[in-house]
Amino acid sequence: MIGEDLPQEADAAALTGALRDAGVLREGRVVEARLESERKTILSRILRLRLVYDQPSPAAPQTVILKTGLPRTMDRGWNGGRQEVAFYTEIAPALADGVVPGYFGGHWDNETGAWHLLLEDLTDSHVIASEWPLPPTRLQCETILAAHARLHATWWDAPGLGVSIGTWPNSETNKQNRLRLESSYKAFADRLGDLVPPARRDLYETFLGALPRLSERYRTHRHMTIVQGDSHVWNCFLPRDGGDDVRLFDWDWWRPHVAAMDLAYMMALHWYPDRRSRLERPLLDHYHSVLLANGVTFYDRHALDDDYRWSVLMQIVVPPMQAAIGVPPVVWWSHLERIMLAVDDLDCRALLA
């Protein structure tokens, strides 16, 4: 049976089929899914379901997380759901256990844009480090960055990266991406008026003009990996009892890229100067040490600094792109202010010369 407020993916028969396909339900079947909690993010709906079986099934999950898209994001042509389903079907199976939540099934409908994921429920064993927008402690940040380093090391310069593991954009895709970015920035600047002062408009226009040259770092396809993309600290579950069983979630923006993009997104885009000045370099040191300990070679600390500074500059595209897909100003306005301060602190404008 299914309640009026639950999506079709929460139907008992659908859940039974998914859990059987995932190999976690060998006998019996789901007869009911009861909604325990619901949370809506900017782009998705996340349901915690308690499952009722027709017979004792101790090996099967007693609760699951069902994540679906929101109608308004489908109307905007947002394809993050497709990306996230692709991640769990193509990338997650090759990861070591304990990097991401367990996956029980999912689907993307190319015609309607509808999608869903059925995932392991970590509510009882894990916790989000802090309440948004408060940053975690230094120790928690070290734990989160170590998890990213282990993930990055897994795919570092992997032979199929950008070919069978994600795709490198071709010239036409690059052209379309640049046109989309230019259009998003123009709409953003027109919307904000004098809230974008001349110096920042000059920075954006110079950046857009220099983008083909700036992209040379990306086009080397060297010292690259899979990045999470939306790598803020609230997209991470930490174990309640300590340890390093960190689970990264929200994979709607994953792609092959420079690893430091995840670090710049986590720190430069989300932290104010005081916190960055105290923690940025020690945390980059920690990340680099974990990266090397997990097998990455010929990538020295100076190379990470260069990539981090480049990645900070690249983050200036985030606020206009977020505004374009309907993310509210309460999110992207602070991003804009913080990333501009980081650009100044790290002298990123020199990269445009």
C-alpha positions in Angstrom: 0.0 0.0 0.0 1.1 3.6 -0.4 0.0 6.8 1.3 -1.4 9.8 -0.6 1.6 11.9 0.1 4.2 9.3 -1.0 5.6 9.0 -4.5 5.0 5.9 -6.6 8.5 4.7 -5.8 7.4 4.1 -2.2 4.8 1.5 -3.4 5.4 -1.8 -1.5 5.8 -3.8 -4.8 8.3 -1.3 -6.1 10.3 -1.4 -2.9 10.2 -5.2 -2.9 11.6 -5.4 -6.4 14.3 -2.8 -5.7 15.5 -4.5 -2.5 15.5 -7.9 -4.2 17.5 -6.6 -7.2 20.0 -5.1 -4.7 20.4 -8.5 -3.0 19.3 -7.3 0.4 15.8 -8.9 0.5 16.0 -12.7 -0.2 12.7 -13.8 1.3 9.4 -12.2 2.0 8.2 -8.8 0.6 7.5 -5.3 1.7 3.8 -4.8 2.5 3.9 -1.2 3.6 6.2 1.9 3.7 5.5 4.3 6.6 6.8 7.9 6.3 9.0 8.6 9.4 10.3 12.0 8.3 10.5 14.3 5.2 13.0 17.0 4.3 12.9 19.2 1.3 16.2 20.7 0.0 16.4 23.4 -2.7 16.5 20.7 -5.4 15.1 17.5 -4.0 12.7 15.7 -1.6 14.2 13.3 1.0 12.0 10.8 2.7 12.8 8.4 5.5 10.6 5.3 5.2 10.1 2.5 7.7 9.4 -0.7 6.0 6.9 -3.4 7.1 7.6 -6.9 5.8 5.1 -9.8 5.6 7.6 -12.0 7.6 10.6 -11.4 9.7 13.5 -10.2 7.5 16.4 -9.2 9.8 18.9 -9.0 7.0 16.8 -6.5 5.1 16.9 -2.8 5.9 14.2 -1.7 8.4 14.4 1.9 7.1 15.5 3.4 3.8 16.0 6.9 2.3 14.0 7.7 -0.8 15.3 10.7 -2.7 13.3 12.3 -5.5 13.4 15.4 -7.6 11.1 18.4 -7.2 8.8 19.4 -10.1 10.2 22.9 -10.4 13.7 21.6 -11.0 12.5 19.4 -13.8 10.8 22.4 -15.4 14.1 24.3 -15.4 15.8 21.5 -17.2 18.1 20.7 -14.3 19.9 17.4 -14.9 21.3 16.8 -11.5 19.0 13.8 -10.9 20.4 12.2 -14.0 23.9 12.8 -12.8 23.3 11.4 -9.3 21.6 8.2 -10.7 24.5 7.8 -13.0 27.0 8.1 -10.1 25.3 5.4 -8.1 25.0 3.0 -11.0 28.3 3.6 -12.7 30.8 4.9 -10.1 29.7 3.8 -6.6 30.0 0.1 -7.3 33.7 0.5 -7.8 34.2 2.3 -4.5 35.3 0.7 -1.3 32.5 0.1 1.2 31.8 3.1 3.4 32.5 6.0 1.0 28.9 6.7 0.1 25.6 5.5 1.4 24.5 2.0 0.3 22.5 2.0 -3.0 19.4 -0.1 -3.4 18.1 1.2 -6.7 17.2 4.3 -8.8 16.0 5.6 -12.1 16.2 8.6 -14.4 13.4 9.2 -16.9 14.9 10.9 -19.9 11.5 12.0 -21.2 10.0 13.6 -18.1 13.2 14.3 -16.0 11.7 12.4 -13.1 14.2 10.5 -11.0 14.6 8.8 -7.7 17.2 7.0 -5.5 16.7 4.4 -2.9 19.6 4.6 -0.4 20.8 3.2 2.9 19.5 5.1 5.9 22.4 6.3 8.1 20.2 8.3 10.6 21.0 6.2 13.6 24.7 5.7 12.9 25.8 9.0 11.4 25.2 12.7 11.8 25.8 15.9 9.9 28.7 17.8 11.6 26.9 21.1 12.2 23.8 23.1 11.5 23.9 25.1 8.3 25.5 27.7 8.0 27.8 27.0 11.0 31.1 25.4 10.1 32.3 22.2 11.7 35.3 22.0 14.1 38.8 21.8 12.8 39.0 18.1 13.7 35.7 17.4 11.8 37.1 19.4 8.8 40.2 17.2 8.9 38.0 14.1 8.9 35.9 15.3 6.0 38.9 16.4 3.9 40.6 13.0 4.6 37.5 11.3 3.1 37.7 13.5 0.0 41.4 12.7 -0.3 40.7 8.9 -0.1 38.0 9.2 -2.8 40.2 11.4 -5.0 43.1 9.0 -4.7 40.8 6.1 -5.8 40.2 7.8 -9.2 43.5 9.8 -9.5 44.5 9.7 -13.2 42.5 6.5 -13.6 42.9 5.1 -17.2 39.2 5.4 -18.1 38.8 8.9 -16.5 36.8 11.1 -18.8 36.2 8.2 -21.3 34.4 5.4 -19.5 34.4 7.2 -16.2 32.5 10.4 -16.9 33.2 12.3 -20.1 35.6 15.0 -21.1 33.5 17.7 -22.8 34.1 18.1 -26.6 34.5 21.5 -28.3 30.8 21.8 -28.9 30.0 21.1 -25.3 32.6 23.6 -24.2 31.1 26.2 -26.5 27.6 25.5 -25.1 28.8 25.6 -21.5 30.5 28.9 -22.1 27.4 30.4 -23.7 25.3 29.2 -20.8 27.7 30.7 -18.3 27.8 34.0 -20.2 24.0 34.1 -20.3 23.8 33.3 -16.6 26.2 36.0 -15.7 24.4 38.6 -17.8 21.1 37.8 -16.2 22.8 37.8 -12.8 24.4 41.2 -13.3 21.2 42.7 -14.7 19.2 41.4 -11.8 21.6 42.8 -9.2 22.3 46.1 -10.8 24.6 48.2 -8.6 25.0 45.4 -6.1 27.6 44.1 -8.6 30.1 47.1 -8.5 32.3 48.0 -11.5 35.4 46.2 -10.2 33.5 42.9 -9.9 31.9 43.3 -13.3 35.4 43.9 -14.7 36.6 40.7 -13.0 33.7 38.6 -14.4 34.2 40.1 -17.9 37.9 39.5 -17.8 37.4 36.0 -16.5 35.0 35.1 -19.3 37.4 36.5 -21.9 40.3 34.5 -20.3 38.3 31.3 -19.9 39.8 29.5 -22.9 43.3 30.1 -21.5 42.3 29.4 -17.9 40.8 26.1 -19.1 44.2 24.9 -20.3 44.8 23.4 -16.8 41.7 21.4 -17.2 42.5 20.3 -20.7 45.8 18.7 -19.6 43.7 15.9 -18.1 46.6 15.3 -15.8 46.4 15.0 -12.0 42.6 14.7 -12.3 40.1 12.7 -10.5 36.3 12.4 -9.8 35.1 15.4 -7.8 31.9 15.6 -5.9 31.2 19.1 -7.0 28.6 20.1 -4.4 31.2 19.4 -1.7 30.1 21.6 1.2 30.4 20.1 4.7 26.7 19.4 5.1 26.8 16.9 2.2 28.7 14.6 4.5 27.7 12.1 7.2 30.2 11.7 10.1 30.0 8.6 12.3 28.3 9.3 15.7 30.9 7.3 17.6 33.9 8.9 15.9 36.2 7.1 13.4 36.7 7.6 9.7 33.5 5.9 8.4 32.6 9.2 6.6 29.9 9.0 3.9 29.7 11.6 1.2 26.3 12.2 -0.4 24.6 14.5 -2.9 26.4 13.5 -6.2 24.3 15.6 -8.6 27.4 17.6 -9.7 30.1 14.9 -9.9 32.5 15.0 -12.9 36.1 14.4 -13.8 38.0 17.5 -12.7 40.8 19.0 -10.7 40.6 17.7 -7.2 41.1 21.1 -5.6 37.7 22.2 -7.0 36.1 20.2 -4.1 38.4 21.9 -1.6 37.8 25.4 -2.9 34.1 24.8 -2.9 34.2 23.6 0.7 36.4 26.3 2.1 36.8 29.4 -0.1 33.1 29.5 -1.1 31.7 28.9 2.4 34.1 30.4 4.9 34.8 34.0 5.8 38.4 35.3 5.9 39.1 34.8 9.6 38.4 31.1 9.5 40.2 30.6 6.2 43.3 32.5 7.4 43.5 30.1 10.4 42.6 26.8 8.9 43.0 26.9 5.1 46.7 26.0 4.9 46.8 23.4 7.7 43.8 21.7 6.2 45.4 21.7 2.7 48.5 20.2 4.3 46.4 17.5 5.9 44.5 16.7 2.7 47.8 16.5 0.8 49.3 14.1 3.3 46.3 11.8 3.1 46.4 11.9 -0.7 50.0 10.8 -0.8 49.3 8.1 1.9 46.7 6.7 -0.5 49.0 6.2 -3.4 49.1 9.5 -5.3 52.6 10.3 -6.7 54.3 13.1 -8.5 51.9 15.7 -7.1 53.8 17.9 -4.6 52.4 20.4 -2.2 53.2 23.3 -4.5 51.1 21.7 -7.2 48.2 21.5 -4.8 48.6 25.2 -3.9 48.5 26.1 -7.7 45.4 24.0 -8.3 43.7 25.4 -5.2 44.3 29.0 -6.2 43.1 28.2 -9.8 40.0 26.4 -8.3 39.2 29.4 -6.1 39.0 31.6 -9.1 36.8 29.1 -10.9 34.3 29.3 -8.0 33.2 32.8 -9.0 30.9 31.1 -11.6 28.9 29.4 -8.8 26.7 32.3 -7.7 25.4 33.2 -11.2 24.8 29.5 -12.0 23.0 28.9 -8.8 20.8 31.9 -9.4 20.0 30.6 -12.9 18.6 27.3 -11.6 16.5 29.0 -8.9 18.7 28.6 -5.8 17.5 31.4 -3.5 19.6 34.5 -2.7 20.0 33.4 0.9 22.5 30.9 -0.5 24.3 32.5 -3.4 24.5 36.1 -2.1 26.8 35.0 0.8 28.7 32.7 -1.7 29.3 35.8 -3.9 30.7 37.9 -1.0 32.9 35.1 0.4 34.4 34.0 -2.9 35.3 37.5 -3.9 37.1 38.0 -0.6 39.0 34.7 -1.2 39.9 35.8 -4.7 41.5 38.9 -3.3 43.2 37.2 -0.4 44.9 34.7 -2.7 45.6 37.2 -5.5 43.6 35.2 -8.0 43.3 38.1 -10.3 47.0 37.6 -11.2 45.9 34.4 -12.9 44.0 36.6 -15.4 47.0 38.6 -16.5 
